[in-house]
Amino acid sequence: MLRIANVNSNNVLYDLGSGDGRIVITAAQKYGTHGIGIDIDPQRIQEANQNAQQAGVSDRVEFRQQDLFQTNLSDATVVTLYLLPEVNLKLRLKLLRELKPGTRIVSHAFDMGEWKPEKVVQVEGRTAYYWIVPEKVPENLRS
């Protein structure tokens, strides 16, 4: 997912439904990315913070116990997701409204309905979808 999004040290990565923090932590370790993980489960946030400390990247990552629908995503340059299909569809309008044009989005396993991805990549039998937020949101994606 990180390679598909071409992350680098200039990026601010948000991982929605971050779980144990592995995507945010890996982005910080391999690419020097600043990352923010969002998860609603306090136990997962605690686990992610411990993992970040063990990995030595606590200065570049942050984990927040929040509802991803209540999180301000406007400073993200890359967003990663591994959410259920209905959550992706519900999240689509928020992403298109809050993210700046050019922001990259990668979803593991599930698409976003009528919003056609720029790329669909198969990696070791798994599917990743890649979008770039457009300058102008197409009419069919505004609701």
Secondary structure, DSSP 8 states (H G I E B T S, - for coil): -TTTTT--TT-EEEEET-TT-HHHHHHHHHH--EEEEEES-HHHHHHHHHHHHHHT-TTTEEEEE--GGGS--TT-SEEEE---HHHHHHHHHHHHHHS-TT-EEEEES--BTTB--SEEEEETTEEEEEEE--SS--GGG--
